Amino acid sequence: MHGITFFRRIREVDPDSSLALANAFPHQFFAYLEKHRGRYVAGVYCALQSSLTLRTLHHLRKRTAISTDLTGKGWHRLGITNAPIISPYEAGARLANIAARHRFTMFEYFLTDKAGHRRDRYAAAQYIEELDACFQGILDTMNSRTLLCITSDHGNLEDLRIKTHTRNPVPLFLVGPGAQRLAGKVRAITDITPAIVELLAEPD
């Protein structure tokens, strides 16, 4: 990965902006980063390039981060039994509260991608149900100043006949102030970053 990342684009137009990657990562993840430098998922790469703090178990326990699996059950499977377990709905509510304290907040979710690659219908159904509850938690909790943007960089879960990514159009869900203006500027995934940056460049 090279070039100017999403967070850096925001910082260019708003140097004092408070940015957050809301995912929390276990200590095993940081050990992986040390061993495999440069092999980062997109959100982590963006955060590191902008010198953002990657959140940990400490943040998870302080309710200032979200487990990548939403619930925290994955931490227990790693042997981290003091990680809190919450419902997907509560994860959404917590994410909305985190977003209220920052100019821009990103949360990266990829379990649906893993289920698609495995062609696992049971896991796919479970993850969709959990995401649905998470989205409801966000919508019920987000304040009137928050713009919610949900999208994906590719398809795969919608066609479990294949293991690879698809070229199908992906959805873009927008709720909140600026949703109509943002929607009017986006025709492809490459339009999302400049549209959001332009929106954030506007004075409050």
C-alpha positions in Angstrom: 0.0 0.0 0.0 1.3 3.4 -0.9 0.0 7.0 -1.3 -2.0 9.4 0.8 -4.4 7.5 3.0 -8.0 8.4 4.0 -7.1 9.7 7.4 -4.2 11.8 6.0 -6.6 13.3 3.4 -8.8 14.4 6.3 -5.9 15.9 8.2 -4.9 17.9 5.2 -8.2 19.8 5.3 -8.6 19.8 9.0 -5.2 19.4 10.8 -6.7 19.5 14.3 -9.4 16.9 13.6 -9.9 14.2 16.1 -9.8 10.8 14.2 -10.3 7.3 15.5 -10.1 3.7 14.4 -12.6 2.2 16.8 -11.4 -1.4 16.5 -9.6 -2.9 19.5 -6.8 -5.4 18.9 -5.4 -8.2 21.1 -1.7 -8.5 21.9 -1.4 -11.3 19.4 -2.3 -8.8 16.7 0.6 -6.5 17.6 3.0 -9.5 17.7 1.8 -10.2 14.1 2.5 -6.6 13.0 6.0 -6.8 14.3 6.6 -10.1 12.4 4.9 -9.1 9.2 5.6 -5.4 8.7 3.6 -4.0 5.8 0.9 -6.7 5.8 -1.9 -4.6 7.3 -5.6 -4.4 6.8 -6.7 -1.1 5.2 -8.0 0.5 8.4 -4.8 -0.3 10.4 -2.6 1.0 7.6 -4.5 4.3 7.4 -4.3 4.7 11.2 -0.6 4.0 11.4 0.2 6.3 8.5 -1.6 9.1 10.5 0.0 8.2 13.8 -3.3 7.2 15.4 -3.3 5.1 18.5 -4.3 1.5 17.8 -6.8 0.5 20.6 -6.2 -2.4 22.9 -7.9 -4.5 25.6 -7.5 -1.4 27.9 -9.7 0.6 25.5 -12.2 -2.3 25.2 -12.6 -2.5 28.9 -13.0 1.3 29.1 -15.8 1.2 26.5 -13.8 3.4 24.1 -13.2 0.6 21.5 -15.1 -2.2 19.8 -14.0 -5.7 19.2 -13.7 -6.5 15.5 -16.2 -9.3 16.0 -18.6 -6.9 17.7 -19.2 -9.1 20.8 -15.7 -9.8 22.1 -16.2 -13.6 22.1 -13.2 -13.9 19.8 -10.9 -12.6 22.5 -12.0 -15.4 24.8 -11.1 -17.9 22.0 -7.6 -16.4 22.1 -7.4 -17.0 25.8 -8.1 -13.4 26.8 -10.9 -14.2 29.3 -11.0 -10.7 30.9 -12.2 -9.1 27.7 -15.8 -8.0 28.1 -18.5 -9.7 26.1 -21.4 -7.6 24.9 -24.3 -7.9 22.5 -24.1 -6.7 18.9 -26.7 -4.1 19.7 -24.5 -2.8 22.6 -21.5 -2.7 20.3 -23.5 -0.4 17.9 -24.5 1.9 20.8 -20.9 2.0 22.0 -19.7 2.8 18.5 -22.2 5.7 18.2 -20.9 7.1 21.5 -17.3 6.8 20.4 -18.2 8.6 17.1 -19.8 11.4 19.1 -16.4 12.3 20.6 -14.5 12.4 17.3 -14.6 14.3 14.0 -14.3 11.1 12.0 -14.5 7.5 13.3 -13.9 4.4 11.3 -14.8 0.8 12.2 -13.6 -2.0 10.0 -15.5 -5.3 9.9 -14.4 -8.3 7.9 -16.0 -11.4 9.3 -18.5 -11.4 6.4 -15.6 -11.5 4.0 -14.1 -14.5 5.8 -17.5 -16.3 5.6 -17.8 -15.5 1.9 -14.3 -17.0 1.2 -15.2 -20.1 3.2 -18.6 -20.3 1.5 -20.0 -20.8 5.0 -23.8 -20.1 4.9 -24.3 -20.6 8.7 -21.6 -18.1 9.5 -22.8 -15.7 6.9 -26.4 -15.7 8.3 -25.0 -15.3 11.9 -22.8 -12.3 10.9 -25.6 -10.6 9.0 -27.9 -10.9 12.0 -25.2 -9.5 14.3 -24.6 -6.6 11.9 -28.3 -5.9 11.8 -28.4 -5.6 15.6 -25.3 -3.5 15.6 -26.7 -1.1 13.0 -29.9 -0.8 15.1 -27.8 0.1 18.2 -26.0 2.8 16.2 -29.2 4.3 14.9 -30.9 4.3 18.3 -27.9 6.0 19.9 -26.2 8.3 17.4 -26.8 12.0 18.0 -28.3 14.5 15.6 -24.8 15.7 14.4 -23.6 12.2 13.3 -23.5 11.1 9.7 -23.5 7.3 9.5 -21.8 5.8 6.3 -21.8 2.0 5.8 -20.3 0.5 2.7 -17.9 -2.2 1.4 -14.9 -2.3 -0.9 -16.1 -5.4 -2.7 -18.8 -8.1 -2.8 -18.5 -11.8 -2.0 -21.0 -12.7 0.7 -23.9 -12.3 -1.6 -22.8 -15.1 -3.9 -21.6 -18.1 -1.9 -21.3 -20.2 -5.1 -17.7 -18.8 -5.4 -14.9 -18.2 -2.9 -13.5 -15.1 -4.5 -14.6 -11.4 -4.4 -17.3 -10.4 -6.9 -17.6 -7.4 -9.1 -21.2 -6.8 -8.0 -22.2 -3.2 -7.0 -21.9 -2.7 -3.2 -24.4 -0.8 -1.1 -23.8 2.7 0.4 -26.1 3.5 3.4 -26.1 7.1 4.6 -28.1 8.4 7.6 -27.8 11.8 9.2 -26.9 15.4 8.3 -25.2 15.6 4.9 -26.5 12.3 3.7 -28.3 13.6 0.6 -25.3 15.8 -0.4 -22.9 12.9 0.0 -25.1 10.5 -1.9 -25.3 13.0 -4.8 -21.5 13.0 -5.2 -20.9 9.2 -5.1 -21.3 7.0 -8.2 -18.4 4.6 -7.5 -16.3 3.6 -4.5 -13.5 5.9 -5.5 -15.9 8.8 -5.0 -16.5 8.1 -1.3 -13.2 9.4 0.1 -13.2 12.8 -1.7 -16.9 13.3 -1.0 -16.4 12.7 2.8 -13.2 14.8 2.9 -15.1 17.7 1.1 -18.0 17.4 3.6 -15.6 17.4 6.6 -13.8 20.4 5.2 -17.0 22.5 5.7 -17.2 24.5 8.9 -19.5 23.1 11.7 
